[in-house]
Structure formats: structure tokens, C-alpha cells
Amino acid sequence: MSSLNSSFFQNMSIVRPEYFFITGLSGIPYSSYYYIFLCVTYFIAVIGNSAVLLLIALERSLHSPKYIGLFNLALADLGESNAWIPSTMNIFFSDSQYMSYNACLANTFFVNLFVTLQSTTLVVLALDRYIAICLPLRYHAIVNNTVMSLVFVVLWAFNISLVVLAASLLTRLSFCKSNVIRSYYCDYALLLQMACNDNSINMFITNFNLALFLVAPLFIIFLSYLGIVFALSKITTWEARLKALKTCVSHLLLVVSSLLPLICVFIASLFTSFTPNARIISASLSLSLPPMVNPIIYVLNTAEIRVLIQKLLKNRIVPIRKKISKRC
């Protein structure tokens, strides 16, 4: 009887470490250069996405459904970069690799939130392209600023609720095995592996979120482009087909830059066992590069943004040239 009581109270008690130790790259010479590289990608991502956000917010001609989607994607990219890179830089450049329990929960929450927002935003943009090409006469009746804004409000609320559920379920786990996280941030999957009590509910929510925010978006995007290809096959002239396809180029590049690295890392992890250092490098690159590359894709493949930037640069350069000519 006493053994039953002791096992009962052991299951009821939750062991929470005061701090987690984030290992980062270990045993690699000159690893600080990699952290400097991450720092460079961070500054480029922050400057690029902030510029896109300001441009879309201040320019009235960009207040359209497509740019509401791009605004949310830039916001998700900016949020994701800020969710982990500054804390990672602080940990490894200050030689203080400890993160408090609550800070760890917050870290994993914000990283997962903005990653899920990226994938769901790409789905919305894919459906926007599908309606624009397959249902052009009904596009403005189906898609408008109000509808797009409501869609993203619902997505934010839905994503936040699921990520909050996943993060809150961590509080029921005991971490009595170890407090060492072999990663560059508070990785949710590694936290589950460190638990010494039943984590089946956490695993179910993790697999559900993985299917919902990684597998399902890819499937929906694939189906939307199948519909687009089928609609384009009905167009008789190649010029009209290419013109319609050009409107999809930027979105396809965004999908490749945002989801392909995550998919490659996930598939590779199923067939091979990564060393901790290889896992850290591959996972950190899959999170750091898309927020840096996406603003470049916006500028290079979106005619309206290119024209606006050219106008802004022209308005800045012309007065400077006039001042220089007057002085001469």
C-alpha cells in the first residue's frame, strides 16, 4: 500500500528545472563565425521586412488583398527572426548559456507561432492566386480587403490557440532526466524527449500541428497549382499563359524559400540520424534564411513595389543632385 502511495505521489509531482542549458555548437573550431553569420542574416531580415511593412502600410496603392497577405508574411518573418536570433546571440556571445524555465516556454511559443503563421499565410496567398486565375470575373466579389483581413484575424486566433495549447502542455511534464538542450534555442521536440513522465498528449498535439501546419499547407498549395495549370491549359495563346504565370512566380519562390528548407530537414531526419551540430546548423539555416530572402523576392518579382522604390530613390537623388549642381 505504501509503495502504491509513493508511486502515486511521484506521478503527481512535477519537476521543473530553474534553468535549461542551451549547448549550441560544441566541439567546432571558430563556431563564433557561424553566430556572426546568423547575426548578419538577422539584420538583413529585420531591415528588409521592416521596409516592406512600412511600404505596404504607408502606400495607399498597395492596400489590396494580395498585399495584405504579403504584409502578414513579412510580419511573420520579422517575428520569427526576433523570436530566436537575439536570444541565441545573447546566450553565446555573453557566455551565459542558461535560459530560465519561463523564458524557455516563451521562446518555444514564439518560434512555433511565427513558423505556423508563415505556412498558413502561404496557403492564403496560394488560394488568392487560384481565385485570380481560375475565377477572374468573380475575384473582386470573393476576395477583398475586408475578407482578407478577417481571414488573417481568424488565422492568428487559431494559430495562437493551438500553439498556446502545445506550450501550456509542457508545464505538465517533469524534466528530471536532464536540463541540457542540445540546440540553439528551446526546441519543443527536444524538450519532449527530456521528459521523464507520460508525454503522449504532447506527442499527439505535436504530430497534429505538424500535419496541420506543414503537410496540409503543402497539399493545399499543390492542389491550388494543379487547378491553376488546368485553367491555363484552356487558354489558347502562350502569351496569355505566361502573363498569368508571372503573377504566380513570386508566390512560388516564397513557398520554396519558406517551406522547402523545413521539409528537407524533416525528411532527412526521418532517414538519417543527425549529429547535434549538424542538426543545429541545418535547423537554424531553415529558420534564418527565409526571412532574409523573402523581402528580396518581394522587391525583385513585384512590379508595384519596384516602381515605388524607384520613385522614392528618384525623389531622394534628384534634390541631392540639384544641391550639388548649385554649389558647383
ABEGO torsion letter per residue (X at the ends): XAAAAAAAAAAABBBBBABBBBAEBBGBBGAAAAAAAAAAAAAAAAAAAAAAAAAAAABAAABBAAAAAAAAAAAAAAAAAAAAAAAAAAAAAAGBABBBAAAAAAAAAAAAAAAAAAAAAAAAAAAAAAAAAABAAAAAAABBAAAAAAAAAAAAAAAAAAAAAAAAAAAABBBAABABBBBABBBAAAAAAABABBAAAAAAAAAAAAAAAAAAAAAAAAAAAAAAAAAAAABABAAAAAAAAAAAAAAAAAAAAAAAAAAAAAAAAAABBBBAAAAAAAAAAAAAAAAAAAAAAAAAABAAAAAAAAAAAAAAAAAAAAAAAAAX
